[in-house]
Amino acid sequence: MKAVVISAFPATGKTYLQGKKTGLKIMDSDSSQYSWIQKGVRHPKFPQNYIDHIKKYFDKADIILVSSHKIVREALVKNGIDFFLVYPSEEQKEEYLSRCEERGSDSQFILMLEDKWEEFISDCRCQENCKHIILKSGQYLSDVELSF
C-alpha cells in the first residue's frame, strides 16, 4: 500500500499526530534536513532530494507528513505524487501566531509568518492537483478525517 502524503501548514499538529498512538505508521518528514547544506546555503538538489526521500517511504508508512512550502508542493505535483494540502483560513492568523509562540517557534519565524500570512494562505488556496482541507478554528490535523 502506498502512503498518504499530507502537506500541512505550520502549527497544524504534524508533530502531535506523528506521536499520537493511532495504530498507523506516521512519518513526520522535516524538509529542512534536505533544503540546506548549512545555514544560509541552499542544497543544490532541493527539493528533488526531499521528494526522493519521501518516495523511499511510500511502502513503509501509512501517512507521510511533509512541508507545505510552495516549492515542495510544486515538486510533489511535478513528480505525480497525490497529496492532501492542510491549512487554516486567512481569518485564523492570530490563532496560528499564538500556536507558534506556544510551541516555542523562534521570533524570526513568527515575524516571517505574520508578514507573509496572506501570501502563504493565498498560495495554498490556489494550489492545484491536490485535495484541500481547510482547518476550522481550534481544529488540528488529528481532528480531520481524510477521505480518499
Backbone hydrogen bonds in HBPLUS format (Angstrom, degrees):
<---DONOR---> <-ACCEPTOR-->    atom                        ^
c    i                          cat <-CA-CA->   ^        H-A-AA   ^      H-
h    n   atom  resd res      DA  || num        DHA   H-A  angle D-A-AA Bond
n    s   type  num  typ     dist DA aas  dist angle  dist       angle   num
A0003-ALA N   A0058-PHE O   2.86 MM  55  4.83 135.3  2.06 123.0 137.2     1
A0004-VAL N   A0062-ASP O   2.82 MM  58  6.13 167.7  1.83 143.7 142.5     2
A0064-ILE N   A0004-VAL O   2.78 MM  60  6.13 160.2  1.81 159.0 162.2     3
A0084-PHE N   A0005-VAL O   2.95 MM  79  6.40 158.1  2.00 154.6 159.3     4
A0006-ILE N   A0064-ILE O   2.88 MM  58  6.16 165.8  1.90 157.1 159.1     5
A0066-VAL N   A0006-ILE O   2.79 MM  60  5.98 167.9  1.80 151.2 153.1     6
A0007-SER N   A0084-PHE O   2.79 MM  77  6.02 164.5  1.81 176.7 171.2     7
A0086-VAL N   A0007-SER O   2.90 MM  79  6.24 161.3  1.93 152.6 158.6     8
A0008-ALA N   A0066-VAL O   3.20 MM  58  6.48 153.8  2.27 167.5 161.7     9
A0009-PHE N   A0086-VAL O   2.92 MM  77  6.17 162.3  1.95 163.8 168.8    10
A0141-LEU N   A0012-THR O   2.84 MM 129  5.82 165.6  1.86 168.3 168.7    11
A0017-LEU N   A0013-GLY O   2.93 MM   4  6.00 165.7  1.95 147.7 151.8    12
A0018-GLN N   A0014-LYS O   2.91 MM   4  6.12 160.0  1.95 152.8 158.7    13
A0019-GLY N   A0015-THR O   3.10 MM   4  6.30 145.2  2.22 142.5 150.9    14
A0019-GLY N   A0016-TYR O   3.12 MM   3  5.24 124.0  2.45  97.1 111.0    15
A0020-LYS N   A0016-TYR O   2.98 MM   4  6.09 119.7  2.36 142.6 158.9    16
A0020-LYS N   A0017-LEU O   3.20 MM   3  5.05 145.8  2.33  96.7 106.6    17
A0062-ASP N   A0025-LYS O   2.74 MM  37  5.08 154.8  1.80 136.3 145.2    18
A0063-ILE N   A0025-LYS O   3.11 MM  38  6.48 161.9  2.15 153.8 155.1    19
A0027-MET N   A0063-ILE O   2.89 MM  36  6.26 166.1  1.91 159.2 162.6    20
A0065-LEU N   A0027-MET O   2.72 MM  38  6.00 170.4  1.73 168.8 172.2    21
A0029-SER N   A0065-LEU O   2.85 MM  36  5.80 160.2  1.89 157.1 161.2    22
A0033-GLN N   A0030-ASP O   3.41 MM   3  6.16 157.4  2.47 115.8 120.2    23
A0034-TYR N   A0031-SER O   2.84 MM   3  5.37 157.1  1.90 117.7 125.4    24
A0035-SER N   A0031-SER O   2.94 MM   4  6.06 132.3  2.18 148.6 162.4    25
A0043-HIS N   A0035-SER O   2.85 MM   8  5.21 167.1  1.86 119.6 123.0    26
A0037-ILE N   A0041-VAL O   2.81 MM   4  5.64 164.0  1.83 166.0 171.7    27
A0041-VAL N   A0038-GLN O   2.83 MM   3  5.30 167.1  1.85 142.3 143.2    28
A0046-PHE N   A0043-HIS O   3.14 MM   3  5.44 167.3  2.15 114.9 118.5    29
A0048-GLN N   A0045-LYS O   2.91 MM   3  5.78 104.4  2.49 132.9 144.9    30
A0049-ASN N   A0045-LYS O   2.96 MM   4  5.60 154.5  2.03 134.1 140.4    31
A0050-TYR N   A0047-PRO O   2.96 MM   3  5.20 124.8  2.27 104.4 119.0    32
A0051-ILE N   A0047-PRO O   2.97 MM   4  6.33 156.7  2.03 155.6 163.0    33
A0052-ASP N   A0048-GLN O   2.85 MM   4  6.08 160.8  1.89 153.2 158.0    34
A0053-HIS N   A0049-ASN O   3.10 MM   4  6.27 148.4  2.20 134.1 142.2    35
A0054-ILE N   A0050-TYR O   2.96 MM   4  6.30 158.0  2.00 150.1 155.6    36
A0055-LYS N   A0051-ILE O   2.92 MM   4  6.21 162.0  1.95 155.1 159.5    37
A0056-LYS N   A0052-ASP O   3.20 MM   4  6.44 142.0  2.35 140.9 149.8    38
A0056-LYS N   A0053-HIS O   3.18 MM   3  5.31 128.0  2.47  98.0 110.9    39
A0057-TYR N   A0054-ILE O   3.03 MM   3  5.58 150.4  2.12 114.3 122.6    40
A0058-PHE N   A0055-LYS O   3.25 MM   3  5.34 171.4  2.25 109.9 112.4    41
A0060-LYS N   A0057-TYR O   3.03 MM   3  4.84 151.3  2.12 100.2 109.3    42
A0061-ALA N   A0057-TYR O   3.11 MM   4  5.86 132.3  2.35 158.9 157.1    43
A0072-VAL N   A0069-HIS O   2.99 MM   3  5.29 126.1  2.29 105.2 119.2    44
A0073-ARG N   A0069-HIS O   2.98 MM   4  6.36 162.7  2.01 158.9 164.1    45
A0074-GLU N   A0070-LYS O   2.88 MM   4  6.10 163.1  1.91 156.9 161.4    46
A0075-ALA N   A0071-ILE O   3.10 MM   4  6.20 146.6  2.21 131.3 140.1    47
A0076-LEU N   A0072-VAL O   2.86 MM   4  6.17 149.8  1.95 151.1 159.8    48
A0077-VAL N   A0073-ARG O   3.09 MM   4  6.39 162.4  2.12 151.2 154.5    49
A0078-LYS N   A0074-GLU O   2.91 MM   4  6.12 166.3  1.93 148.2 152.5    50
A0079-ASN N   A0075-ALA O   2.95 MM   4  6.02 145.9  2.06 142.8 150.8    51
A0081-ILE N   A0076-LEU O   2.87 MM   5  5.10 167.1  1.89 157.9 153.6    52
A0080-GLY N   A0077-VAL O   2.92 MM   3  5.07 162.3  1.95 112.6 116.4    53
A0131-LYS N   A0083-PHE O   3.06 MM  48  6.46 162.3  2.09 148.7 154.4    54
A0085-LEU N   A0131-LYS O   2.75 MM  46  6.03 160.5  1.79 157.8 160.8    55
A0133-ILE N   A0085-LEU O   2.85 MM  48  6.05 152.5  1.92 163.1 157.4    56
A0087-TYR N   A0133-ILE O   3.08 MM  46  6.58 155.1  2.14 160.5 167.8    57
A0135-LEU N   A0087-TYR O   2.83 MM  48  5.93 150.6  1.92 137.6 146.1    58
A0092-GLN N   A0089-SER O   3.11 MM   3  5.72 167.4  2.13 119.3 123.3    59
A0096-TYR N   A0092-GLN O   3.02 MM   4  6.28 160.3  2.06 161.9 167.4    60
A0097-LEU N   A0093-LYS O   2.92 MM   4  6.18 154.7  1.99 155.6 163.4    61
A0098-SER N   A0094-GLU O   2.97 MM   4  6.13 157.1  2.03 146.2 152.3    62
A0099-ARG N   A0095-GLU O   2.91 MM   4  6.20 151.8  1.99 142.1 150.6    63
A0100-CYS N   A0096-TYR O   2.97 MM   4  6.16 155.8  2.03 143.3 149.0    64
A0101-GLU N   A0097-LEU O   3.04 MM   4  6.34 152.8  2.12 144.1 151.4    65
A0102-GLU N   A0098-SER O   2.84 MM   4  6.08 168.0  1.86 157.7 160.6    66
A0103-ARG N   A0099-ARG O   2.96 MM   4  6.17 145.2  2.08 145.9 154.6    67
A0105-SER N   A0100-CYS O   2.93 MM   5  5.33 159.4  1.98 164.9 159.4    68
A0104-GLY N   A0101-GLU O   3.03 MM   3  5.19 152.1  2.11 104.7 113.6    69
A0109-PHE N   A0106-ASP O   3.10 MM   3  5.50 121.3  2.46 107.1 120.1    70
A0110-ILE N   A0106-ASP O   3.15 MM   4  6.51 162.0  2.18 152.4 157.6    71
A0111-LEU N   A0107-SER O   2.91 MM   4  6.05 160.7  1.94 149.5 154.4    72
A0112-MET N   A0108-GLN O   3.02 MM   4  6.18 156.5  2.08 143.7 150.3    73
A0113-LEU N   A0109-PHE O   2.87 MM   4  6.12 160.9  1.91 154.2 159.4    74
A0114-GLU N   A0110-ILE O   2.89 MM   4  6.07 156.8  1.94 147.1 153.8    75
A0115-ASP N   A0111-LEU O   2.93 MM   4  6.08 158.9  1.97 147.2 152.7    76
A0116-LYS N   A0112-MET O   2.92 MM   4  6.04 154.4  1.99 150.5 157.0    77
A0117-TRP N   A0113-LEU O   2.90 MM   4  5.39 108.7  2.42 140.8 151.0    78
A0120-PHE N   A0116-LYS O   2.87 MM   4  6.08 166.0  1.89 165.8 170.4    79
A0121-ILE N   A0117-TRP O   2.93 MM   4  6.16 169.2  1.94 163.2 165.6    80
A0122-SER N   A0118-GLU O   2.94 MM   4  5.97 160.0  1.98 144.8 151.2    81
A0123-ASP N   A0119-GLU O   2.88 MM   4  6.06 159.1  1.92 149.5 155.3    82
A0124-CYS N   A0120-PHE O   3.01 MM   4  6.28 152.8  2.09 145.0 152.3    83
A0125-ARG N   A0121-ILE O   2.89 MM   4  6.17 167.8  1.91 155.8 158.7    84
A0126-CYS N   A0122-SER O   3.00 MM   4  6.20 148.5  2.10 148.3 156.4    85
A0127-GLN N   A0124-CYS O   3.07 MM   3  5.18 155.4  2.13 106.4 114.2    86
A0139-GLN N   A0136-LYS O   2.96 MM   3  5.32 158.2  2.01 137.6 138.2    87
A0143-ASP N   A0140-TYR O   2.87 MM   3  5.35 158.7  1.91 116.7 124.0    88
A0144-VAL N   A0141-LEU O   3.20 MM   3  5.65 164.5  2.22 115.0 119.4    89
